[in-house]
Amino acid sequence: MKNKKVIILSLIALGCIALSFLFSWLFLIPVVFIIFINQKELFSGKNNKKSKN
């Protein structure tokens, strides 16, 4: 596992998507924020690797 934070947030997002199908579409709102956080985390990791080399 390279990035545990991204994996955990992705699993939470998948759970929210499942809840949106079962209960209410409002569970999609946290998914948008989690996707934004994951992209920010992944792209900051790429920039840090380039600057270290």
Secondary structure as UniProt FT lines:
FT   HELIX           4..22
FT   HELIX           25..27
FT   HELIX           28..52
//
